[in-house]
Amino acid sequence: MYQPAESLTLANARLVLSEGLRAIAAGQPEIDLSRLATVDSSAVATLLAWKRAAASRNAPLALKNAPASLQSLAGLYGVADLL
């Protein structure tokens, strides 16, 4: 199961996005977010892009163990229910 490193911010969002998209293309149904300690709005955008990619393949994608900071950002942007 794909698991991003400790940070998902603008500085590394493209790399993390690509890695997650490869995992989704390989058929992984879950991404474990438990190691994320530092996030910004780029993290929310990345997760939404992963969800769109999985949906375009008609595949489920569960985002597991999202840290409170990421949940808070998703709530702030009004997309918590999408994630």
C-alpha positions in Angstrom: 0.0 0.0 0.0 1.3 3.4 -0.9 2.2 5.7 2.0 3.4 9.2 1.5 6.3 10.5 3.6 6.0 12.9 6.5 5.3 16.0 4.4 2.8 16.8 1.7 3.2 20.5 0.8 3.7 22.6 -2.3 7.5 21.7 -2.2 6.8 18.0 -2.9 3.2 17.8 -4.1 4.1 16.9 -7.7 6.3 14.0 -6.7 3.7 12.7 -4.1 0.9 13.1 -6.7 2.8 11.1 -9.2 3.7 8.3 -6.8 0.0 8.1 -5.7 -1.2 8.0 -9.3 1.2 5.1 -10.0 -0.2 3.2 -7.0 -3.7 3.8 -8.2 -2.9 2.7 -11.7 -1.4 -0.4 -10.3 -4.7 -1.2 -8.6 -4.0 -0.2 -5.0 -7.4 0.5 -3.4 -6.0 2.3 -0.3 -3.5 5.0 0.5 -2.3 5.3 4.1 -1.8 8.9 5.3 -0.7 8.1 8.8 2.9 9.3 8.4 1.9 12.8 7.2 2.9 15.4 9.8 3.2 18.5 7.7 0.5 19.4 5.2 -0.8 22.5 3.4 -3.5 23.1 0.8 -1.5 21.2 -1.7 -2.2 18.0 0.2 -6.0 18.6 -0.2 -5.5 19.1 -3.9 -3.4 16.0 -4.2 -6.0 13.8 -2.4 -8.7 15.2 -4.6 -6.7 14.4 -7.7 -6.1 10.8 -6.5 -9.8 10.4 -5.9 -10.6 11.7 -9.4 -8.0 9.3 -10.9 -9.5 6.4 -9.1 -13.1 7.4 -10.1 -12.0 7.7 -13.7 -10.9 4.0 -13.5 -14.2 3.1 -11.7 -12.0 1.9 -8.9 -12.6 2.6 -5.2 -9.9 4.5 -3.3 -9.8 4.7 0.5 -7.7 7.4 2.1 -6.8 5.9 5.5 -5.5 7.5 8.7 -5.6 11.1 7.7 -4.1 13.3 10.4 -6.2 15.9 12.2 -4.4 18.7 10.4 -5.4 17.3 7.0 -9.0 16.7 8.1 -9.2 20.2 9.3 -8.0 21.7 6.0 -10.4 19.5 4.1 -13.2 20.8 6.3 -12.1 24.4 5.9 -12.3 24.0 2.1 -15.6 22.2 2.3 -14.4 18.9 0.7 -14.2 16.7 3.8 -17.1 14.5 2.5 -15.3 14.0 -0.8 -12.2 12.6 0.9 
